[in-house]
Amino acid sequence: MRRVVTGHRNGKSVIVDDAEISGQGIFGSEFIGVWETKETPTIPLKERDHTKQPVYHFPKPGGTYFGVVSLPPDEVIKKKAKEEDVDPDEHWRKLYGDEPGMHTTDTVDYDIVLSGEICMEVDDGVEVHLKPFDCVVQNGTRHAWRNRGTETCVMASFIIGANRRQNTG
C-alpha cells in the first residue's frame, strides 16, 4: 500500500514521505498500520520521523490509529492456524481474555468495508452482514468480526482512544 504524508517546512506544505508500506499478520490476516497520534495533535506537527509506521494497536484516550486490515475467511484462518500447530480459539483467549473473536476496546472506531464481505456480531448474538462501502461506528462495544464468505475482506479502520465511564449502578 502506498502512503503519502504531508507536513510543513518553512511555512509551506510539503510531502514529507511517499512510500510503500507493508503489514503484519497471523493465520492469513494482515494489519497495515498507516498512521497514529499519541495525543490530540497540534499542527503543524513537530518534526519527527515521518517514515515510522505504527504497529496495530488500540490507542490510549486522545490518541488515534489508522490502519487497513485484511481478514480471510474463517475457514482459512483455522486451516493456517492448524498448519502452525496453534489452536486459534485458545490463542484468541490469551490475547483478549474473551470468547473466540469477541473483544471490547476502549475506543470509538470508524470501520469501512473496502472489498469482500464480513459479519459483525454483538453480545446478543445479532449479526450484521456488511458489504463494500458499508460503514460501522463502533462505540466501545463487545463485538466480533466473522468472515463466513469465500474471499478476504479488506477494511479501513480509524480508531480513537476513549475513556470508559465506570458503571455507577
Summary of the structure (lengths in Angstrom):
residues: 169
radius of gyration: 17.7
end to end distance: 46.8
largest distance: 55.0
contacts: 439
relative contact order: 0.18
helix: 11%
strand: 42%
